[in-house]
Amino acid sequence: MRGAFAAGEKAKAYDFLKYYSKRRLLGDHVPYAVEAYPEGNQRHLSAESGLYCRIFTEGILGIRPVGFSTFNITPNLPISWNFMRLKNIHAFGKIFDIEVIRKSGNRLTMHITANGKTQEYDLTEGKRTTINL
């Protein structure tokens, strides 16, 4: 799913993300992956929980580190989402928030808040932008 979002196939990826989330989070077992077996006869790796989070950070937001305080971001919000917000991100030597808001068409506004200061960016969805914290 992470790769499908990153490749711009957000409609297919989002359909599968909804299905997978409903099954894993609301299905017949605990909402987080554990190493215990058998859990309803469903073997899986404990790393699955971390991989699920990467769908949002690396897939939908397209965050890729390029330096100690620098990263690229390539947002690809699902069509039905008007915004996405991640708070209290601990990365790149900082603690910060990211908010991406759909304006119209493929135009987005992004706010990055760190140390009480907010930077605003006008973006084209699916286009890479470099952020230096």
C-alpha positions as CSV (number, residue, x, y, z in Angstrom):
1,M,0.0,0.0,0.0
2,R,2.8,2.3,0.8
3,G,4.3,1.8,-2.6
4,A,1.0,2.2,-4.4
5,F,0.4,5.6,-2.7
6,A,3.9,6.7,-3.5
7,A,3.4,5.7,-7.1
8,G,0.3,7.9,-7.3
9,E,-2.2,4.9,-7.4
10,K,-4.1,6.4,-4.5
11,A,-7.6,5.2,-5.5
12,K,-6.5,1.5,-5.5
13,A,-4.3,1.9,-2.5
14,Y,-7.1,3.7,-0.5
15,D,-9.6,1.0,-1.3
16,F,-7.3,-1.7,0.0
17,L,-6.3,0.4,3.0
18,K,-10.0,0.7,4.0
19,Y,-10.5,-3.0,3.6
20,Y,-7.3,-3.9,5.5
21,S,-7.9,-1.4,8.3
22,K,-11.5,-2.7,8.8
23,R,-10.3,-6.3,8.9
24,R,-7.3,-5.7,11.1
25,L,-8.6,-3.0,13.4
26,L,-12.2,-4.2,13.7
27,G,-11.8,-7.8,12.8
28,D,-11.6,-11.0,14.8
29,H,-8.3,-10.3,16.6
30,V,-6.4,-7.6,18.4
31,P,-5.7,-4.4,16.5
32,Y,-2.0,-4.7,16.8
33,A,0.3,-7.4,15.6
34,V,1.8,-9.6,18.3
35,E,4.3,-12.5,18.1
36,A,2.0,-14.8,20.0
37,Y,0.7,-17.9,18.1
38,P,-2.0,-19.1,17.7
39,E,-4.1,-16.0,17.6
40,G,-7.2,-17.3,15.8
41,N,-4.8,-19.3,13.7
42,Q,-3.4,-16.1,12.1
43,R,0.4,-16.0,12.1
44,H,2.0,-12.7,11.5
45,L,5.1,-10.7,12.4
46,S,5.2,-8.1,15.2
47,A,6.8,-5.7,12.7
48,E,3.5,-5.4,10.9
49,S,2.3,-2.6,13.3
50,G,5.3,-0.5,12.2
51,L,4.7,-1.2,8.6
52,Y,1.1,-0.1,8.9
53,C,2.2,3.4,10.2
54,R,4.6,3.7,7.2
55,I,1.6,3.7,4.8
56,F,0.6,7.1,6.2
57,T,4.1,8.7,6.7
58,E,5.9,7.3,3.6
59,G,3.0,6.4,1.4
60,I,0.3,9.1,1.7
61,L,2.6,11.9,2.8
62,G,5.7,10.6,0.9
63,I,8.2,11.6,3.6
64,R,11.7,10.6,2.7
65,P,14.8,11.7,4.7
66,V,17.5,13.5,2.8
67,G,19.6,14.9,5.7
68,F,19.7,15.3,9.5
69,S,17.1,18.1,9.5
70,T,15.9,17.8,5.9
71,F,13.3,15.6,4.2
72,N,11.3,15.5,1.0
73,I,7.5,15.3,1.2
74,T,5.2,14.3,-1.7
75,P,1.6,14.3,-0.5
76,N,-0.9,12.0,-2.2
77,L,-4.1,12.3,-0.2
78,P,-7.0,10.0,-1.0
79,I,-9.6,11.7,-3.1
80,S,-12.2,11.7,-0.3
81,W,-9.8,13.3,2.2
82,N,-9.9,17.1,2.5
83,F,-7.0,17.2,4.9
84,M,-4.5,15.1,6.8
85,R,-2.8,16.0,10.1
86,L,0.0,14.4,12.0
87,K,0.9,15.8,15.4
88,N,3.9,15.4,17.6
89,I,6.2,13.9,15.1
90,H,9.7,13.2,16.5
91,A,12.1,13.1,13.6
92,F,15.0,15.0,12.1
93,G,16.1,16.2,15.5
94,K,12.8,18.1,16.0
95,I,9.3,17.7,17.3
96,F,6.8,19.0,14.7
97,D,3.3,18.8,13.3
98,I,2.3,18.5,9.6
99,E,-1.1,19.5,8.2
100,V,-2.0,19.1,4.6
101,I,-5.2,20.7,3.3
102,R,-6.8,20.2,-0.1
103,K,-7.6,23.5,-1.8
104,S,-9.0,22.6,-5.2
105,G,-8.1,20.2,-7.9
106,N,-4.5,19.0,-7.3
107,R,-3.5,22.1,-5.2
108,L,-2.7,21.7,-1.5
109,T,-1.7,23.9,1.4
110,M,0.7,22.4,3.9
111,H,1.6,23.8,7.4
112,I,4.6,22.6,9.3
113,T,4.8,23.8,12.9
114,A,7.9,23.4,15.0
115,N,9.0,25.3,18.0
116,G,5.9,27.4,17.9
117,K,6.6,28.7,14.4
118,T,4.5,27.7,11.4
119,Q,5.8,27.5,7.8
120,E,3.2,27.4,5.0
121,Y,3.7,25.9,1.6
122,D,1.5,25.8,-1.5
123,L,1.9,22.4,-3.2
124,T,0.9,20.5,-6.2
125,E,-0.3,17.1,-5.2
126,G,2.1,14.3,-6.1
127,K,5.0,16.8,-6.6
128,R,8.0,16.5,-4.3
129,T,9.0,19.5,-2.0
130,T,12.1,19.7,0.2
131,I,11.6,20.8,3.8
132,N,14.4,22.0,6.0
133,L,13.5,22.2,9.7
